[in-house]
Amino acid sequence: MEDVLIECSPGVSGDMLLGAFYDLGVPKKVIESPLIDLGLNDLYQLEFKESKSCSIRGIKVKVKNIDSLPIKRTWRSIKELILNSHIEDKLKKLIYEVFESLARAEGKVHGIKSEEVHFHEVGAIDSLVDIIGVCAALNYLNPNKVYCNEPMLGKGFVKTEHGKLSVPTPAVIELIKQKNIKVLSSSDSIEGELSTPTGIALLASLVDYLEPPSKYSINSYGVGIGNLKFPFPNLVRVYKITSFEDSFVNEQMNPKCEDISVQEAWIDDQTPEDISNFVEKLRIEGAYDVSYQAINMKKNRIGFSIQVILPIEKKEFFRRLWFDYTNTIGVRERTQSRWILLRRRGECSTTFGNIKVKQTMKPDGSINMKPENDEVLRLKLKHKISSYEIRKIIKESSKKFKAFEDWK
């Protein structure tokens, strides 16, 4: 199965993505089918035109609004429209997630409930066509994974329904914060909105990895042209690729062996508060793990046995921490080997929203996933249910995983 790679060059918008997918070979019928199912086909005219940006060819999308009786829709009404439609469940879920993330961001920046966000804030008819069309195109291609490079946001000001806003707009900032999206800054003085809220919302909901694979081959590609004119090509490319990430992982030894440093000392002349502060300092500075316990020492004094496991390259730095932050006059140190499974951090979409999780890969290639304990505690306090129930709900409702890092 092929993967999809979205290349923001330099930014991204819904219409540019739609044009790139059409240029890649997604039929117009596929793009418009869910729009017809939603009863929106009489509200717009959709046109795909050959165009150029700085002599680079591609497809430009034009959506003409022909709604004679415009209705001021809210996210609540759009949500009902989507959920009550006869669109296949997988596509319905994609469309729903994009609109929900955009409505939640707009609601946050305007200080209102997401359900009350007005249609012009979620997007006018052109944004409806862009979002639903891109989701339909991706569903049609059915890639194994979706990759994307980091987009640029631009600078300056843009005219909106709320007046003149600085770039990036508040909704884009909120989407980036909520979805933990990495973006690129630029030293160029070019002004303009390089990435729109619709474009960022699509990336936030549809992309699995916000970086290209380390090794891949290109099978075909499409180019979408933007409306703004810059001294450089304003376009988005969408590639069908064959990624070799999985084979790269399989080539790694799992579990793998690495050297670590173990340092320990017994201390009987400091308060429990001092010991607690020191242990926290070790963790903050990057210790793999720290354990400590009360012990009986000479002259029947109660002391503490502290042991820290740390990266071997940081053993000298940690040695100094012992002598700077404790009263010990000596530290035992040894180098050991440990076998560890490949692991990575990321987030997973669940009933509770996006939850930070860890994945580990077993030697047979199977993957285990568990939520971060801080997330479980947060949800436990918020929903007033047990940790067991929280973990059970997360496990049963977990769907799309987005990695923050490579396997390591």
C-alpha positions as CSV (number, residue, x, y, z in Angstrom):
1,M,0.0,0.0,0.0
2,E,1.3,3.5,-0.9
3,D,1.8,6.4,1.4
4,V,1.0,10.1,0.8
5,L,3.5,12.9,1.4
6,I,2.2,16.5,1.5
7,E,4.8,19.1,0.7
8,C,4.0,22.7,1.9
9,S,6.0,25.0,-0.4
10,P,6.0,27.1,1.7
11,G,2.6,27.1,3.3
12,V,-0.8,25.3,2.9
13,S,-4.4,26.1,2.3
14,G,-7.5,24.0,1.7
15,D,-7.9,25.0,-2.0
16,M,-4.2,24.3,-2.8
17,L,-4.5,20.8,-1.2
18,L,-7.7,20.1,-3.2
19,G,-6.0,21.2,-6.4
20,A,-3.0,19.0,-5.7
21,F,-5.2,15.9,-5.1
22,Y,-7.2,16.6,-8.3
23,D,-3.9,16.9,-10.2
24,L,-2.7,13.7,-8.6
25,G,-5.6,11.9,-10.3
26,V,-8.5,12.0,-7.8
27,P,-11.7,12.2,-10.0
28,K,-13.9,15.3,-9.6
29,K,-16.8,12.9,-9.0
30,V,-15.1,11.5,-5.9
31,I,-14.6,15.0,-4.6
32,E,-18.2,16.1,-5.1
33,S,-19.9,12.9,-4.1
34,P,-20.0,13.6,-0.3
35,L,-21.0,17.3,-1.1
36,I,-24.0,15.9,-2.9
37,D,-24.8,13.5,-0.1
38,L,-24.8,16.5,2.3
39,G,-27.2,18.5,0.1
40,L,-24.7,21.2,-0.7
41,N,-24.5,20.7,-4.5
42,D,-26.8,23.6,-5.2
43,L,-24.8,26.1,-3.2
44,Y,-21.6,26.2,-5.3
45,Q,-19.9,25.7,-8.6
46,L,-16.5,23.9,-8.5
47,E,-13.9,24.4,-11.2
48,F,-10.4,23.0,-11.6
49,K,-8.2,25.1,-13.9
50,E,-4.6,24.7,-15.2
51,S,-2.5,27.5,-13.8
52,K,1.1,28.6,-13.1
53,S,3.0,30.1,-10.2
54,C,6.4,31.5,-11.2
55,S,6.3,29.4,-14.3
56,I,5.5,26.2,-12.4
57,R,2.3,24.5,-13.6
58,G,-0.4,23.1,-11.4
59,I,-4.2,23.2,-10.7
60,K,-6.0,26.2,-9.2
61,V,-9.4,25.6,-7.6
62,K,-12.2,28.1,-8.0
63,V,-15.4,27.7,-5.9
64,K,-18.2,30.1,-6.8
65,N,-20.9,30.7,-4.2
66,I,-24.4,30.5,-5.8
67,D,-26.4,30.2,-2.5
68,S,-29.4,32.5,-3.1
69,L,-30.5,32.2,0.5
70,P,-27.4,32.1,2.6
71,I,-28.0,30.6,6.1
72,K,-25.9,31.6,9.1
73,R,-24.9,28.1,10.1
74,T,-23.2,27.1,13.3
75,W,-20.9,24.2,14.0
76,R,-23.8,22.5,15.7
77,S,-25.9,22.6,12.5
78,I,-23.0,21.4,10.4
79,K,-22.3,18.6,12.8
80,E,-25.9,17.4,12.6
81,L,-25.6,17.6,8.8
82,I,-22.5,15.4,8.8
83,L,-23.7,12.9,11.4
84,N,-27.1,12.4,9.7
85,S,-25.7,12.0,6.2
86,H,-25.3,8.7,4.4
87,I,-21.6,9.2,3.8
88,E,-19.5,6.1,4.6
89,D,-18.4,6.0,8.2
90,K,-14.6,6.3,7.6
91,L,-15.0,9.4,5.4
92,K,-17.6,10.9,7.8
93,K,-15.1,10.5,10.7
94,L,-12.4,12.3,8.7
95,I,-14.7,15.2,7.8
96,Y,-16.1,15.5,11.4
97,E,-12.6,15.6,12.9
98,V,-11.4,18.4,10.7
99,F,-14.4,20.6,11.3
100,E,-14.4,19.8,15.0
101,S,-10.8,20.9,15.4
102,L,-11.4,24.1,13.5
103,A,-14.6,24.9,15.4
104,R,-12.8,24.2,18.8
105,A,-10.0,26.5,17.8
106,E,-12.3,29.3,16.6
107,G,-14.5,28.9,19.8
108,K,-11.4,29.2,22.0
109,V,-10.1,32.4,20.4
110,H,-13.6,34.0,20.4
111,G,-14.5,32.9,23.9
112,I,-17.6,30.9,22.9
113,K,-18.6,27.2,22.8
114,S,-17.5,25.4,19.7
115,E,-21.1,24.5,18.9
116,E,-21.9,28.2,18.6
117,V,-19.1,29.1,16.2
118,H,-20.8,30.6,13.2
119,F,-20.5,29.2,9.7
120,H,-18.3,32.1,8.4
121,E,-15.8,31.4,11.3
122,V,-15.7,27.6,10.5
123,G,-15.6,28.5,6.8
124,A,-17.8,29.8,4.1
125,I,-19.0,27.5,1.2
126,D,-15.5,27.5,-0.3
127,S,-14.0,26.1,2.9
128,L,-16.8,23.5,3.2
129,V,-15.9,22.4,-0.3
130,D,-12.2,22.4,0.4
131,I,-12.4,20.4,3.6
132,I,-15.0,17.9,2.5
133,G,-13.2,17.5,-0.9
134,V,-9.8,16.9,0.6
135,C,-11.1,14.4,3.0
136,A,-12.9,12.6,0.2
137,A,-9.7,12.6,-1.9
138,L,-7.6,11.2,0.9
139,N,-10.3,8.5,1.6
140,Y,-10.3,7.6,-2.0
141,L,-6.5,7.2,-2.1
142,N,-6.6,5.2,1.2
143,P,-2.9,5.6,2.0
144,N,-1.1,3.5,4.6
145,K,0.4,6.7,6.2
146,V,0.2,10.4,5.6
147,Y,3.4,12.5,5.9
148,C,3.9,16.2,5.7
149,N,6.8,18.7,6.1
150,E,6.5,21.6,8.6
151,P,4.6,24.5,7.0
152,M,5.4,28.2,7.2
153,L,2.8,30.7,8.5
154,G,3.8,34.0,7.0
155,K,3.5,37.5,8.5
156,G,1.7,40.8,8.1
157,F,-2.1,41.1,8.1
158,V,-5.1,39.5,6.5
159,K,-8.7,40.7,6.0
160,T,-11.3,38.4,7.7
161,E,-15.0,38.6,8.8
162,H,-13.7,40.0,12.1
163,G,-11.7,42.7,10.4
164,K,-8.0,43.0,9.9
165,L,-6.0,40.3,11.8
166,S,-2.3,39.7,12.1
167,V,-0.7,36.7,10.6
168,P,-0.7,34.0,11.8
169,T,-4.4,34.4,12.7
170,P,-5.6,33.5,16.2
171,A,-7.3,30.3,14.9
172,V,-4.0,29.1,13.3
173,I,-2.1,29.8,16.5
174,E,-4.7,27.8,18.6
175,L,-4.7,24.9,16.1
176,I,-0.9,24.7,16.3
177,K,-0.9,24.8,20.1
178,Q,-3.7,22.2,20.4
179,K,-2.2,19.7,18.0
180,N,1.4,20.4,18.9
181,I,2.3,21.1,15.2
182,K,5.9,22.1,14.4
183,V,6.2,25.1,12.0
184,L,9.1,26.7,10.2
185,S,10.1,30.3,10.6
186,S,11.6,32.3,7.8
187,S,14.1,35.1,7.7
188,D,12.5,36.4,4.5
189,S,10.5,39.7,4.7
190,I,7.7,38.4,2.4
191,E,4.4,39.3,3.9
192,G,1.2,37.3,3.5
193,E,-0.8,34.5,4.9
194,L,1.1,31.4,3.8
195,S,-1.0,28.9,5.8
196,T,-4.7,29.3,6.4
197,P,-6.8,28.0,9.3
198,T,-8.5,25.5,6.9
199,G,-5.1,24.2,5.6
200,I,-3.7,23.9,9.1
201,A,-6.9,22.1,10.4
202,L,-6.6,19.6,7.5
203,L,-2.9,18.9,8.4
204,A,-3.7,18.6,12.1
205,S,-6.4,16.0,11.6
206,L,-5.3,14.0,8.6
207,V,-1.5,13.8,8.8
208,D,0.2,11.0,10.8
209,Y,3.8,12.3,10.7
210,L,4.7,16.0,10.6
211,E,8.0,15.2,8.8
212,P,8.9,13.3,5.6
213,P,10.1,9.7,5.9
214,S,13.8,9.3,6.0
215,K,13.8,7.2,2.8
216,Y,11.1,6.9,0.1
217,S,10.5,6.7,-3.6
218,I,8.1,8.9,-5.6
219,N,5.5,7.1,-7.6
220,S,3.4,10.1,-8.8
221,Y,2.5,13.7,-7.7
222,G,0.1,16.5,-8.1
223,V,0.5,20.3,-7.8
224,G,-2.0,22.8,-6.3
225,I,-1.6,26.5,-7.0
226,G,-2.5,29.2,-4.5
227,N,-4.1,32.5,-5.2
228,L,-1.5,34.8,-3.6
229,K,1.4,36.0,-5.7
230,F,4.9,35.8,-4.2
231,P,8.4,36.2,-5.6
232,F,8.6,32.3,-5.3
233,P,6.2,29.6,-6.4
234,N,3.1,29.5,-4.2
235,L,2.1,25.8,-4.3
236,V,1.4,22.6,-2.5
237,R,2.6,19.2,-3.8
238,V,1.0,15.9,-2.9
239,Y,3.0,12.8,-3.6
240,K,2.1,9.1,-3.8
241,I,5.2,7.5,-2.3
242,T,6.6,4.2,-1.2
243,S,8.1,4.7,2.2
244,F,10.9,2.5,3.6
245,E,10.4,3.5,7.2
246,D,9.0,0.1,8.3
247,S,11.9,-1.8,6.7
248,F,14.3,0.7,8.4
249,V,12.7,-0.2,11.8
250,N,12.8,-3.9,11.0
251,E,16.5,-3.6,10.3
252,Q,17.2,-2.2,13.8
253,M,17.9,-4.7,16.5
254,N,14.9,-5.0,18.8
255,P,15.5,-5.2,21.7
256,K,18.7,-3.3,21.4
257,C,21.6,-3.2,23.8
258,E,23.1,0.0,25.2
259,D,25.6,1.0,27.9
260,I,24.3,3.1,30.9
261,S,25.9,4.5,34.0
262,V,24.6,3.7,37.5
263,Q,25.5,6.0,40.4
264,E,24.5,5.6,44.0
265,A,25.3,6.8,47.5
266,W,24.1,6.4,51.1
267,I,23.4,9.7,53.0
268,D,22.6,10.0,56.7
269,D,23.1,13.7,57.4
270,Q,20.4,15.5,55.3
271,T,16.7,16.1,55.8
272,P,14.1,14.2,53.8
273,E,13.2,17.6,52.2
274,D,16.8,18.0,50.9
275,I,16.8,14.4,49.6
276,S,13.4,14.9,47.9
277,N,14.7,18.0,46.2
278,F,17.9,16.3,45.0
279,V,15.9,13.4,43.6
280,E,13.7,15.8,41.6
281,K,16.9,17.6,40.4
282,L,18.2,14.3,39.0
283,R,15.0,13.7,37.1
284,I,14.9,17.2,35.7
285,E,18.5,16.9,34.5
286,G,17.7,13.8,32.4
287,A,18.1,10.7,34.6
288,Y,16.5,7.6,33.1
289,D,15.3,6.6,36.5
290,V,15.9,7.3,40.2
291,S,15.0,5.2,43.3
292,Y,15.6,5.9,46.9
293,Q,14.7,4.4,50.3
294,A,15.3,4.8,54.0
295,I,18.0,2.6,55.5
296,N,19.6,2.0,58.9
297,M,23.2,3.3,58.9
298,K,26.1,3.5,61.4
299,K,25.3,4.6,65.0
300,N,21.7,3.6,64.3
301,R,21.0,6.7,62.2
302,I,18.3,6.7,59.6
303,G,19.7,7.5,56.2
304,F,18.8,7.3,52.5
305,S,20.1,5.0,49.8
306,I,19.8,6.8,46.4
307,Q,20.4,5.1,43.0
308,V,20.2,6.8,39.7
309,I,20.4,5.3,36.2
310,L,21.6,7.8,33.6
311,P,23.0,8.2,30.0
312,I,26.6,7.2,30.1
313,E,27.7,10.4,28.3
314,K,26.3,12.4,31.2
315,K,28.0,10.6,34.0
316,E,30.6,13.4,34.7
317,F,27.8,16.0,34.9
318,F,25.8,13.9,37.3
319,R,28.9,13.3,39.5
320,R,29.1,17.0,40.1
321,L,25.4,17.1,41.0
322,W,26.0,14.7,43.9
323,F,28.7,16.9,45.4
324,D,26.9,20.2,44.6
325,Y,23.5,19.2,46.0
326,T,24.2,16.7,48.8
327,N,26.5,16.2,51.8
328,T,27.9,12.9,50.5
329,I,31.7,12.6,50.4
330,G,31.7,9.7,47.9
331,V,29.7,8.2,45.0
332,R,29.7,4.6,43.7
333,E,29.6,4.4,40.0
334,R,29.5,1.5,37.5
335,T,28.9,1.0,33.8
336,Q,26.2,-1.6,32.9
337,S,24.5,-2.8,29.8
338,R,20.7,-2.9,29.4
339,W,18.4,-4.4,26.7
340,I,15.5,-2.1,25.7
341,L,12.6,-2.3,23.3
342,L,12.2,0.3,20.6
343,R,9.8,3.0,21.8
344,R,8.4,6.4,20.8
345,R,6.2,9.1,22.1
346,G,3.1,10.5,20.4
347,E,-0.6,11.2,20.8
348,C,-3.7,9.2,20.0
349,S,-7.2,10.3,19.3
350,T,-9.8,8.9,21.8
351,T,-13.2,9.7,23.3
352,F,-11.4,12.1,25.6
353,G,-9.7,13.9,22.7
354,N,-6.0,13.7,21.8
355,I,-4.1,11.9,24.6
356,K,-0.3,11.7,25.0
357,V,0.9,8.1,24.8
358,K,3.9,5.9,24.5
359,Q,4.3,3.0,22.1
360,T,6.7,0.1,22.5
361,M,7.5,-2.5,19.8
362,K,7.9,-6.1,20.9
363,P,10.5,-8.4,19.2
364,D,7.8,-9.9,17.1
365,G,6.8,-6.5,15.7
366,S,3.6,-6.1,17.7
367,I,3.1,-2.7,19.2
368,N,1.9,-1.9,22.8
369,M,0.5,1.5,23.6
370,K,-0.1,3.0,27.0
371,P,-1.3,6.5,28.0
372,E,1.1,8.8,29.9
373,N,0.3,8.7,33.7
374,D,-0.1,12.5,33.8
375,E,-2.9,12.2,31.2
376,V,-4.6,9.5,33.2
377,L,-4.4,11.6,36.4
378,R,-5.8,14.7,34.6
379,L,-8.7,12.8,33.1
380,K,-9.4,11.1,36.4
381,L,-9.8,14.5,38.2
382,K,-11.8,16.0,35.4
383,H,-14.3,13.1,34.9
384,K,-14.4,11.8,38.5
385,I,-13.9,8.2,37.5
386,S,-11.2,5.6,38.4
387,S,-7.8,5.3,36.6
388,Y,-8.9,1.8,35.6
389,E,-11.9,3.2,33.8
390,I,-9.9,5.9,32.2
391,R,-7.3,3.4,30.8
392,K,-10.1,1.1,29.6
393,I,-11.9,3.9,27.7
394,I,-8.7,5.1,26.1
395,K,-7.8,1.5,25.0
396,E,-11.3,0.9,23.6
397,S,-11.7,4.2,21.8
398,S,-8.1,4.8,20.7
399,K,-7.9,5.4,16.9
400,K,-5.4,7.5,15.0
401,F,-1.8,7.6,16.4
402,K,0.5,10.6,15.6
403,A,4.2,10.1,16.4
404,F,6.2,12.9,18.0
405,E,9.5,11.2,17.3
406,D,11.1,8.2,15.5
407,W,11.5,4.8,17.0
408,K,14.5,4.8,19.3
